[in-house]
Amino acid sequence: MQNLKMWNYFSLPWVGFAISFFIVFFFLAFFNEVDNSFLSNKYLISLFFNTIILSFSSALISALIAVPLAILVTFYKFPGHKFFNWALSLSIAFPAYVYAFIFVGIFEYASPVSEYLRTLNIVLPSIKNIFGASLIMSMALFPYIFLITKAQLSSVGIGIFKAAKSLGSNDVKAIIKVILPSLKPTIIAGMALVIFETISDFGGVSTLRIDTFTVGIYDAWFGYQSYFSAARLAGYLVIFVFFIMFLTKYFIRDNNIDSKTAEVFQKIELGKIKQTILSLICLMVFIIVFCIPFTQLIIWYSSDSDLSFYDNFYLLVNSLIIGISASLFTILFAMALSLSFRNLKKLRFLISISTSGYAIPGSVISAGLLISFYVLFDTSITLYGIYGLIICLGLRFMTPAFNYISASLSNIPKSAENALSIKPRDSLKAFKYFYLPQMQPAILLSIMIVFIEAIKEQPATLLLRPVNFDTLSTKIYNYTSEGQWEMAASPSLILIMLSLIFVYLINKNIDLNKNI
């Protein structure tokens, strides 16, 4: 472990900064006067109600979509099962705020679809409500549950499923009695992730006219310029997030599955009628969550787009700068924190806290940074260019990078590490020739995930971007806030295509690691 000490010099400053930030944020949020006219009890109750109902309903609907689909593509053989195995996860490239304006545009009264259906005496319902917002959030977020459920099912193995059937259970009973109980920890963890992503959304709920805490924080800061009110709302939201984290850990305790002995068999063959039904189910979902919204964006872009090539290139370059900078910054500290976590047992708790920002919405972290700099230094963090935004994204997305890299290090046997003949002064050699090869797949995966999340992040970018610095996500918000769906199509398409490239690379990376 002596060859890991040098990484403490990189990790400890991050731990100190992150812990200090959380302490200062909570002090400023709950020990300062706020605008009671803005934060009325009625308004707070409305924010709590909307946030709770939307997040939990989105998680439930996402699970109802994702789990059956994961079971179908994992256990059964039918036409297109290999295609749907990865295609059903493509909607993860669509941010919720893009889905929101697409379907609002499709369902609005003056849309061509609505006008045509009215000739058939069919009136489309409004989606600007909690139920409509839940459906839209679910379309964007169900791949999170779909992917981890597939991974767990592959780990458990189809042998357990077949064993249950051999005892006289049909497919449905075997799934209900055997498979679903084994998936309980995975499903709960996935639903928690959907809840965190839902409460972090800003652009989607703004388009759908749903007042949640993220909307309240933005309105308090920019609308009312009530900075401590924004901090107070952010503090309430953090408490809610911690409560969800506690519930998640409570319900999945002592439910870990030992899958090392699981056997994998060939997928189950079905009759032609059942095969056709399964193919149609997967195809219908794929059309709704990917084909229709993607086609609608192309139609809008083709019909009316005043953005020049230079405008699109400018937005793309800025988004790439943010994505690359945030991913490299985050990965550097994630590596140091992972190595220190392995070396410094006494500081593992503090390191864990400093890397728990993913559960905290970007609006909360950005509001915390803004108010902290305003109070402590009498200045705005936005005056320092994109550095404040990079720090915010690092705090937000350190969690997945740290978890992946730490997991890769846990595979290193202690005996092999203790047998290192490299001297402590040769720590760089130990890192280059021993630790880095072990971490490399996790580092690449982490870079891609942080990049995608960073370019899609909207509330933090809106709050912390420098003046006249637009990205794809901020430009989408500017257009959608004014109902300019056609104008929003161009940056949305670029953002989605960029995300799709990295989604493909992530899937390829995962497949390669499986083969290895």
N, C-alpha and C positions, 0 to 999 in steps of 0.2 A: 503493500500500500504506500510505501515511501515515494514511489514514482508518480503518485497522484497529487502530491501536496501542492505543486505549482498551480493546479487548477483552482485551488482555494482563493488565490489572489483575484481570479476573475468572478467566481461565484459569490463570494462574501459581499462585495459591493452591491450586487444585484439583490441579494437577500436583505441587506440593510436598507436599500432604497425601497423595495417593495413593501416591507414591513412598516417602514416610516410613512410611506404613502397611505397605507390603510389606516394607520393610527391618526394621522393628520386629517384624513378625509372624514372619519367618523366624528372627530372632535368638531370640525367645522360644520358637519351636517346636523348635529344634535345639540350643540351648545352655542348657537347663535339665533337671534331673532329672525323670524320669517314673516313674509307678507300673508297675514291671516285672511285678508280679503281674497287672495288668490288661492291659498290652501284652505278653503272652507271644508267643513266636515262632509258636506254633500259632494263636493268635487273629489275628495279623497276616497269616499265610499264608491263613487263611480269608477275611479281609476282601479281600485282594488277588485271590484266586481268584474270589470271588463278584462283585466289582466288575468285573473284566476280562471274565469270561464273560457277565455280564448286559449290560454296555454294548455289547460287540461283537456279541453275538447279536441284541440289539434293533436295532442299526444294520443288520445284514444282513437281518433279516426286514422291517424298514421299507422298505429299498431294493427288496426282492423284491415288495413290495406296491405301492409308490409309482410306480416307474419304468414297469412295464407299464400301470398305470392312466393315467399321464400321457401315454404314447404313444397309448393308445386314444382318449382324449377330445380329443387335439390333432390327430391325423392322420385319424381316421375319422368318418364321419357315420352315426349310428344313432339309433333312437328314444331320446330322453332325453339325448343327448350334451351339450346345452346345460345341462340341469339338473345332471348329474353333474360337469360342468366346475367348478362351485363347491360343490355339495353334498358331494362327497367330501372337502372340506377342513373340513367343519363339526366333525369330531371334535377339531379343535385346541382347541375350547372346553372339552373335557373334560380336566381335569388327570388325570395318571396315577393319583393317589391316589383319585380318584373312580371311575375304571374298576376299580381294584383291589377296593374293597369291594363294588361292584356284582356283579362276576363271582364273587367269593368267596361272596357271598350267594346267587347263582344256583346255584353248584356245590356248596355245602356239603351235608352229608348230610341235614339236616333241612329243606331247602328244598322248596317244593311241586313244583318242576321235578324234583328228584332223586327225591322220593317217587313221582311219577307214572311216571318212567322205570323205576324199580325194579319197578313192576307189569308192565312189559314186559321184565323181565330185562335191563335196561340200567343199568349202574352208571357214573356220571360219574366221571372221574378227578379227583384232587386237582390244583389249580392252584397250591398253595403250594410251588412249587419254581422252579428257575432257568428251566426251559422255559416254565412258565405265566407267570412274571413277564415273560419276554421277549416273549411274545405280547401281554400287556396293555400293556407299554410301547410296543410297536410300533403298537398301535391308536391310542394317544394321540399318537404322534410321527411316524408316516409322513406326515402332511400337510406337515411341514417339507420333506421331500424331494419330495413331490408338487408343491408350489407352485413351488419353484425349478426343478424339472425341466420343468414346463409352460412357465415363462418362458423357459428356455433353448431348448426345442423351438420355441416361437413365434419366437424370435430366429433360430435356425438356418434355419427355414423348411422347408416340406414339399417344396420343389423338389429338395433334395438326396436326399430319400427317393424321390421319383418318378424322379429320374435314375438311381439305383441299380437300381430296378426295370426301367427301360427297357433296361438292359444285360444283362437276362436273370435277375436275381435275383428270387426270390419275396419276399413280405413279411417272412418270418422271417429269411432270409439278409440282406436289406437292413438290417433292424434290427440284427442281430448284427454285420455287417461295417462298416456306415456310421454308423448312429445311435448305438449304444452307445459306440463309441470317441470320438465327438464329445461325448458326455455324461459322459465319465470325470471331468473336473474337478468338474463340477456334482454328480455322484453322491457323490464322495468328500467334498466340502465338506458336503453334506447329511448323510451318514453321520456325519461328525465332529460336526455339530450335535446329532444324535440321541445320540451318545455323551456329549456334555457334559450334555444334558438328563437322560439316564438316571442318570449318576453324581451329579447334583444332587438327584434325587428322594429324599424321605424317607418321606412318608406311604404311598406305594404299596408300597415294599419292607417297611415295618414291618407293614402289613396282611398281606402275603404271607409274613411271617416269613423274610425273606432278609436276612442280616447283611452290609451294605455299609459303606463308610467313613462315609457320612452317618449311618447308624444308630450306628456306633461312636462318632462325635463326640458325638452327642446323649446316648448312654449314659454316656460318660466325664464329660460336664459335669453332667448332672442325676442320673444314677444313682450314680456313684462320686464325684462332686465332685472329680475329678482334672483340674484345669484345664490343667495342662501336658501331660497325656496327650491331652486333646482337641486342644490346639494341635499336638502332634506328629503325630497322625493327620491333622489338616488339612494339615500340611506335606507329609506323604507323598502326600496326594491332589493337592495342587498340582503336585508333581513329576510325577505320573502325567498330569495335565492338560497340562502343558508338553510331555511326551513325545508325547501325541496331537497337539498343535498342530504339533510338529516333523514328525511323520509325515505329517500332512495337507499341509503346505507342500512336503514332499519329493515326494510322489506327484502333486501337481498343478502342479509347476514346469514352465514352458515348455509348458504344455498349454492356454493360453488360446485361445479360439476367436474369430476375427474374423468376426462375423456381419453386418457392415454391408452386404455385397453379397448377402445371402440374399434370395430371392424367396419370397413367400407366395402359395400357390395355394389353390383350393377344396379342402375336405376330400374324402377318397377315398370314393366310393360303393361299397357292398358289396351282396352278394345278401341276400335276406330272412333266410335261415337264419343267416348270419354276423352280420347285424345283431341278430337275436334273441339270439344267444349273447353278443355283447358287452354288450347291454343287461342280460341276466341276470347276467353277471359283475359289472358295476358295481352293480346292484341288490343283489346278495348282500352285497357289501362294505359298501354303505351301510346295509343292515339290521343287519349285525353290529356295525359300529362306531358307529352313531348311533341307529337305531330301537329296538333291543333295550335298550341301557342307558338311554336316555331314557324308554322305556315303563316299565322296571323302577323307576326313580326315582319316576315318577308313581304307580305302584301302591303303593309303600311310603309315599309321602307321603299318599295317600288313605286307606290302611288304619290308620295310626297315626303321628300327629305331635303331640306335646305342646307344641311350640314355639308360643307365642302370637304374635300379630301384632307386639306390642311387641318380643319377642325377635328376630324376623326383621328388623324395622326397625332395631334397635340394631346387629345384625351387619352389615346392609347399609350403614348410615351409617359405621361404623368402616372397612369395606372401601373405601368411596368416599373417605373421608378419606385413607387410606393410598395408594390408587391415584392420586388427583388430586395430592396433595402430592408423591409420588415422581415422577410424570410431569413436573410443572412444575419441580421442583428439577433433575431430570436434563436436561430440555430446555434450561433456562437455561444450565447449564454446557456442555452439548453444543454449543450455538450459539457460545459464547465459545471453546471449544476448537477448533471447526471453523474459525472466523475466524482464530484465532491460528496454527493449523496451516498456513493459507494464507500467513500473514505471516511467521512465525518459522521459517525453514528449519533453523536450528541446533538447535531444540528439538523437531523433529518426532519424533525417536526417543523422547524422554521423554513427549511427549504421547501417542504410540501406546501406551506402557506403561501410562500412567495411564487409558487407555480400554479396557483389555483384560480387564476384570473379568467379562465375560459367560461366559468359559470356566471361571471359578472358581465352584464351587457356593456357593449362599447360606449353607449351613452353615459353610463355610470362612471366608467373609468375616465372618459374624456371630461365630464363635468367635474370630477374630482381633481384632475390635473389643472383645469382652468381656474377653479375656485382656490386651489392651494397656491398657485403662482400669483393669483390676484391678491390674496391676503398676505402671504409671506414676503413676496418680492415687489408688490405693487406694480405688476406688469402682466401682460398676457403671454402665455406660452406660444401662441400663434406667431408672435414676433420673431421667434427663433426658426422660422421656416418649417420644414416638414419634420424636424427632429422631434417635436412634441408628439406628432402623430405616430411616428415610428416607435417611440417609447410606449405610447398607448397600445398600439398593436402588439408590441412585445409582451406587455402585461396581459393582454387579452388572449393571445395565442401561444403563450409559453407552455400551457398545459399539454396539448397534444404532442408538441415537439419533445418535451421532457419525458412524457410517458412512453413514447415510442423508443427513444434513445436509452432510457433507463431499462426498459424491457430487454433491449438487445444486450446490454451489459450484464443483466442477470443471468444470461445464458453462459457466461464465462465461468468455468469451474474455479473455485478458490485455490485448488491445488496448482492449476496452471498459472494463476496469477502470482502465487507465492514462489513459484519456481523461476520467476523472471530473474535473469542474471544481470540485467541492466542496472546500473548504479542510479541513485536518486538524482545526481546532477544530469543524468541523461534522460530526463523525463520526456523530452520531446521525441527521443527515439522510441521510448516505450509506447508513447501515444501513436506514433507513425506506424510502427511495425506490429504492435500487439492490439491496442484498443481500437484504433481507427478501422481496421478491416472488419472487426466485429460490429461496429456502429454504422458502417457505410450504408447498408440498405435502409436502416432506420433514418439516417440523416437525409438521404435522398427523398424518402417518403415524406418526412417532416417538412422539407423545403417545399415540396409540391403542395401539401395540404395548407401550410401557412400562406403560401403565395395565393392560392385560390381564395382562402378566407379573407386575406388582406384586400384584394382587389374588389371583392364583393361587399366588404364592410362599408356601411353607409352612414349611420349616425355619428360614429367617431370621426369619420372623414369630414362630414359636414361641420362638426363643431371645432375641429382642430386644424383644418387646412389653412394655409396662408391665404391672404387676400389675392383674388384673381387666379387661384390655383384650382382648376377643375379636373376631376377624374371622370371616368365612365360612370361610376356610381352617383356622383354628385350631379352630373349633367342629366342623368335619368330622373333624379328627384326634381331638378329645376323644371323639366318639361312636364312631368306627371302632376306636379303640384298645380300646374296651370291647365291640366286636361289636354295637353298636346301629345296625344298618343303616337301620331305619325312621326313627330320629331324625336320622341323617345326611342323609336324602333332602331335607329342607326346605332347609337351607343350600346343599346341592349344586345343587339346581334353581335357586336364586336366582343362585348363582355362574355356572352355565352359561348361563342366560338373559342375564345381564349381559355375559358374554363373547361370546355369539352376536351381540348388538347391535353390538359393536365389530368382530367378524369381518366382519359385513355391511358396516360402514362402511369397513373396510380394503379389502375387495374392490371396493367402489364407488369408493373413492379411486384404486385401482390402474387400474380401467377408465377413469376419467375422464382420468388421466394418459396412458394409451395413446391415447385419442382425441385428446388435445391434441397 
